[in-house]
Amino acid sequence: EMLIKGNLERTQEPTAANATSSRSHAILQVTVKQRNRIRNVMQEVRTGRLFLVDLAGSERAANTHNRGKRMVEGAHINRSLLALGNCINALSDKNGPKYINYRDSKLTRLLKDALGGNCKTVMIAHISPASTQFEESRNTLVYADRAKHIRTKVRRNVTDVAYHIAQYSSIISELRDEILRLRTKLTEQSQQKQSVASIHAVQSEVVESHRRSDKTELTHFKEQLLTSFKE
């Protein structure tokens, strides 16, 4: 059903070289995860992924006689196939660069795991027996031969749930440390506020004491003045 739905979305147009020429690539990706039915903290999850890829054929405008929109589509197809070929060349070269540029095309980004990842890849190359297609057939065989030299080390894709729990434990520990740090900071701020309040209280007492002293001295001075006038 998914294949039928996907094929309905593809565009096919006749060209001078092919009456049912595909105007796009097609990729079907199926992901399967296997878990033990018995719930366990140490449960393992095995993951497998299947790619089914149908690449559109490379085109030469001189052979297809494409114009306008069809020519633009052919240019996009050739550009993506060139990016895929560059990745295959880099992966097949043992002495080549370690960095593989998968970002040149959407096609290579999607097929990154299928090309140089933890996988087994099978390429089926289609060629024409016609002598007029000799150059295209030769290029296709060279393309496939380079892909044949790619070597990958396949291992099981197993994710241990305990690893995620360890991550959560680490996060919880960090959050606890953060809470402790914030509590300590709040305590220090509270102590500072208390000390400031104590200073203000002492200052208020000193001011009040000065006021009382001044008032007492003023009263005593008034009494002395009144006594002097009476005399």
One Martini backbone bead per residue (centre of mass of N, CA, C, O) as a GRO file, in nm:
protein
  231
    1GLU     BB    1   0.059   0.062  -0.022
    2MET     BB    2   0.304   0.252   0.005
    3LEU     BB    3   0.415   0.204  -0.279
    4ILE     BB    4   0.168   0.299  -0.434
    5LYS     BB    5   0.155   0.583  -0.313
    6GLY     BB    6   0.441   0.669  -0.401
    7ASN     BB    7   0.408   0.621  -0.712
    8LEU     BB    8   0.178   0.834  -0.747
    9GLU     BB    9   0.388   1.078  -0.683
   10ARG     BB   10   0.521   1.021  -0.935
   11THR     BB   11   0.693   1.123  -1.231
   12GLN     BB   12   0.605   1.065  -1.579
   13GLU     BB   13   0.796   1.110  -1.887
   14PRO     BB   14   0.848   1.143  -2.209
   15THR     BB   15   1.127   1.064  -2.414
   16ALA     BB   16   1.362   0.998  -2.656
   17ALA     BB   17   1.481   0.751  -2.459
   18ASN     BB   18   1.198   0.738  -2.274
   19ALA     BB   19   0.860   0.669  -2.228
   20THR     BB   20   0.910   0.610  -1.887
   21SER     BB   21   1.032   0.855  -1.730
   22SER     BB   22   1.177   0.929  -1.440
   23ARG     BB   23   1.160   1.245  -1.234
   24SER     BB   24   1.262   1.063  -0.984
   25HIS     BB   25   1.328   0.952  -0.685
   26ALA     BB   26   1.305   0.649  -0.469
   27ILE     BB   27   1.219   0.606  -0.111
   28LEU     BB   28   1.218   0.329   0.120
   29GLN     BB   29   1.156   0.329   0.477
   30VAL     BB   30   1.228   0.073   0.726
   31THR     BB   31   1.150   0.043   1.076
   32VAL     BB   32   1.279  -0.183   1.331
   33LYS     BB   33   1.170  -0.287   1.663
   34GLN     BB   34   1.312  -0.478   1.940
   35ARG     BB   35   1.147  -0.624   2.225
   36ASN     BB   36   1.097  -0.728   2.529
   37ARG     BB   37   0.811  -0.831   2.691
   38ILE     BB   38   0.974  -0.812   2.939
   39ARG     BB   39   0.996  -0.606   3.191
   40ASN     BB   40   1.302  -0.406   3.211
   41VAL     BB   41   1.560  -0.206   3.295
   42MET     BB   42   1.771  -0.392   3.103
   43GLN     BB   43   1.661  -0.334   2.833
   44GLU     BB   44   1.669  -0.421   2.492
   45VAL     BB   45   1.712  -0.246   2.171
   46ARG     BB   46   1.643  -0.338   1.843
   47THR     BB   47   1.763  -0.201   1.529
   48GLY     BB   48   1.615  -0.171   1.198
   49ARG     BB   49   1.700  -0.084   0.846
   50LEU     BB   50   1.523  -0.027   0.535
   51PHE     BB   51   1.632   0.027   0.197
   52LEU     BB   52   1.450   0.144  -0.094
   53VAL     BB   53   1.601   0.220  -0.415
   54ASP     BB   54   1.509   0.442  -0.693
   55LEU     BB   55   1.691   0.548  -0.953
   56ALA     BB   56   1.735   0.776  -1.166
   57GLY     BB   57   1.843   0.834  -1.470
   58SER     BB   58   2.073   0.946  -1.656
   59GLU     BB   59   2.108   1.254  -1.855
   60ARG     BB   60   2.103   1.371  -2.198
   61ALA     BB   61   1.997   1.626  -2.383
   62ALA     BB   62   2.080   1.512  -2.666
   63ASN     BB   63   1.901   1.242  -2.626
   64THR     BB   64   1.618   1.356  -2.499
   65HIS     BB   65   1.520   1.649  -2.588
   66ASN     BB   66   1.498   1.844  -2.364
   67ARG     BB   67   1.269   2.096  -2.228
   68GLY     BB   68   1.257   2.300  -1.982
   69LYS     BB   69   1.136   2.126  -1.725
   70ARG     BB   70   1.281   1.861  -1.811
   71MET     BB   71   1.568   1.981  -1.799
   72VAL     BB   72   1.566   2.055  -1.499
   73GLU     BB   73   1.518   1.769  -1.394
   74GLY     BB   74   1.774   1.646  -1.519
   75ALA     BB   75   1.973   1.825  -1.362
   76HIS     BB   76   1.892   1.726  -1.078
   77ILE     BB   77   1.955   1.430  -1.122
   78ASN     BB   78   2.257   1.461  -1.199
   79ARG     BB   79   2.344   1.608  -0.938
   80SER     BB   80   2.271   1.378  -0.738
   81LEU     BB   81   2.446   1.158  -0.877
   82LEU     BB   82   2.713   1.307  -0.838
   83ALA     BB   83   2.707   1.316  -0.528
   84LEU     BB   84   2.696   1.009  -0.497
   85GLY     BB   85   2.962   0.951  -0.649
   86ASN     BB   86   3.146   1.109  -0.455
   87CYS     BB   87   3.087   0.935  -0.207
   88ILE     BB   88   3.177   0.666  -0.328
   89ASN     BB   89   3.468   0.748  -0.387
   90ALA     BB   90   3.545   0.821  -0.092
   91LEU     BB   91   3.469   0.537   0.034
   92SER     BB   92   3.659   0.357  -0.167
   93ASP     BB   93   3.895   0.531  -0.060
   94LYS     BB   94   4.140   0.457   0.164
   95ASN     BB   95   4.318   0.743   0.110
   96GLY     BB   96   4.106   0.926   0.166
   97PRO     BB   97   3.894   1.122   0.301
   98LYS     BB   98   3.720   1.120   0.604
   99TYR     BB   99   3.541   1.327   0.482
  100ILE     BB  100   3.193   1.317   0.402
  101ASN     BB  101   2.982   1.477   0.165
  102TYR     BB  102   2.632   1.461   0.227
  103ARG     BB  103   2.528   1.779   0.169
  104ASP     BB  104   2.493   1.810  -0.151
  105SER     BB  105   2.232   1.621  -0.106
  106LYS     BB  106   1.938   1.471  -0.032
  107LEU     BB  107   2.017   1.187  -0.115
  108THR     BB  108   2.278   1.160   0.065
  109ARG     BB  109   2.141   1.220   0.334
  110LEU     BB  110   1.945   0.972   0.325
  111LEU     BB  111   2.204   0.758   0.249
  112LYS     BB  112   2.420   0.758   0.471
  113ASP     BB  113   2.364   0.482   0.624
  114ALA     BB  114   2.373   0.304   0.351
  115LEU     BB  115   2.680   0.365   0.284
  116GLY     BB  116   2.866   0.431   0.579
  117GLY     BB  117   2.733   0.256   0.778
  118ASN     BB  118   2.547   0.018   0.961
  119CYS     BB  119   2.566  -0.193   0.681
  120LYS     BB  120   2.400  -0.348   0.400
  121THR     BB  121   2.477  -0.324   0.045
  122VAL     BB  122   2.282  -0.325  -0.263
  123MET     BB  123   2.362  -0.303  -0.613
  124ILE     BB  124   2.162  -0.238  -0.906
  125ALA     BB  125   2.256  -0.241  -1.243
  126HIS     BB  126   2.137  -0.073  -1.532
  127ILE     BB  127   2.158  -0.185  -1.871
  128SER     BB  128   2.218  -0.161  -2.215
  129PRO     BB  129   2.252  -0.355  -2.517
  130ALA     BB  130   2.289  -0.112  -2.675
  131SER     BB  131   2.527   0.052  -2.868
  132THR     BB  132   2.415   0.349  -2.823
  133GLN     BB  133   2.464   0.294  -2.487
  134PHE     BB  134   2.766   0.261  -2.412
  135GLU     BB  135   2.845   0.503  -2.231
  136GLU     BB  136   2.626   0.462  -2.012
  137SER     BB  137   2.705   0.170  -1.938
  138ARG     BB  138   2.993   0.229  -1.853
  139ASN     BB  139   2.930   0.433  -1.625
  140THR     BB  140   2.761   0.234  -1.458
  141LEU     BB  141   2.988   0.024  -1.406
  142VAL     BB  142   3.181   0.217  -1.264
  143TYR     BB  143   2.989   0.293  -1.040
  144ALA     BB  144   2.955  -0.002  -0.927
  145ASP     BB  145   3.257  -0.065  -0.879
  146ARG     BB  146   3.302   0.149  -0.661
  147ALA     BB  147   3.084   0.043  -0.464
  148LYS     BB  148   3.224  -0.239  -0.417
  149HIS     BB  149   3.472  -0.098  -0.237
  150ILE     BB  150   3.297  -0.076  -0.002
  151ARG     BB  151   3.361  -0.079   0.356
  152THR     BB  152   3.191  -0.243   0.627
  153LYS     BB  153   3.096  -0.258   0.977
  154VAL     BB  154   2.890  -0.491   1.115
  155ARG     BB  155   2.639  -0.429   1.368
  156ARG     BB  156   2.447  -0.419   1.626
  157ASN     BB  157   2.149  -0.236   1.707
  158VAL     BB  158   2.195  -0.154   2.045
  159THR     BB  159   1.987  -0.042   2.315
  160ASP     BB  160   2.035   0.058   2.641
  161VAL     BB  161   1.825   0.157   2.888
  162ALA     BB  162   2.035   0.211   3.113
  163TYR     BB  163   2.172   0.447   2.971
  164HIS     BB  164   1.934   0.641   3.005
  165ILE     BB  165   1.918   0.625   3.311
  166ALA     BB  166   2.200   0.741   3.355
  167GLN     BB  167   2.131   1.010   3.235
  168TYR     BB  168   1.908   1.084   3.434
  169SER     BB  169   2.086   1.068   3.688
  170SER     BB  170   2.274   1.296   3.602
  171ILE     BB  171   2.058   1.514   3.583
  172ILE     BB  172   1.958   1.493   3.875
  173SER     BB  173   2.230   1.562   4.005
  174GLU     BB  174   2.255   1.843   3.878
  175LEU     BB  175   1.990   1.956   3.998
  176ARG     BB  176   2.067   1.921   4.292
  177ASP     BB  177   2.312   2.108   4.284
  178GLU     BB  178   2.150   2.356   4.198
  179ILE     BB  179   1.965   2.366   4.444
  180LEU     BB  180   2.190   2.394   4.655
  181ARG     BB  181   2.307   2.657   4.544
  182LEU     BB  182   2.045   2.825   4.575
  183ARG     BB  183   2.009   2.785   4.878
  184THR     BB  184   2.277   2.912   4.961
  185LYS     BB  185   2.218   3.187   4.834
  186LEU     BB  186   1.962   3.247   5.002
  187THR     BB  187   2.099   3.234   5.278
  188GLU     BB  188   2.301   3.462   5.229
  189GLN     BB  189   2.089   3.679   5.168
  190SER     BB  190   1.942   3.656   5.439
  191GLN     BB  191   2.186   3.730   5.614
  192GLN     BB  192   2.232   4.005   5.486
  193LYS     BB  193   1.956   4.119   5.561
  194GLN     BB  194   1.990   4.083   5.866
  195SER     BB  195   2.243   4.261   5.893
  196VAL     BB  196   2.111   4.514   5.778
  197ALA     BB  197   1.886   4.527   5.989
  198SER     BB  198   2.076   4.555   6.231
  199ILE     BB  199   2.209   4.816   6.144
  200HIS     BB  200   1.948   4.982   6.136
  201ALA     BB  201   1.878   4.941   6.434
  202VAL     BB  202   2.131   5.072   6.551
  203GLN     BB  203   2.095   5.343   6.413
  204SER     BB  204   1.823   5.405   6.544
  205GLU     BB  205   1.923   5.398   6.835
  206VAL     BB  206   2.131   5.622   6.807
  207VAL     BB  207   1.938   5.842   6.715
  208GLU     BB  208   1.751   5.825   6.962
  209SER     BB  209   1.970   5.886   7.170
  210HIS     BB  210   2.041   6.164   7.059
  211ARG     BB  211   1.764   6.286   7.097
  212ARG     BB  212   1.746   6.250   7.402
  213SER     BB  213   2.001   6.406   7.472
  214ASP     BB  214   1.917   6.673   7.341
  215LYS     BB  215   1.657   6.709   7.505
  216THR     BB  216   1.789   6.714   7.783
  217GLU     BB  217   1.981   6.952   7.731
  218LEU     BB  218   1.759   7.155   7.655
  219THR     BB  219   1.607   7.147   7.922
  220HIS     BB  220   1.846   7.229   8.100
  221PHE     BB  221   1.895   7.502   7.957
  222LYS     BB  222   1.619   7.626   8.016
  223GLU     BB  223   1.639   7.616   8.324
  224GLN     BB  224   1.887   7.799   8.342
  225LEU     BB  225   1.757   8.048   8.212
  226LEU     BB  226   1.522   8.084   8.409
  227THR     BB  227   1.698   8.118   8.660
  228SER     BB  228   1.852   8.368   8.563
  229PHE     BB  229   1.603   8.559   8.526
  230LYS     BB  230   1.500   8.542   8.817
  231GLU     BB  231   1.771   8.664   8.935
   0.00000   0.00000   0.00000
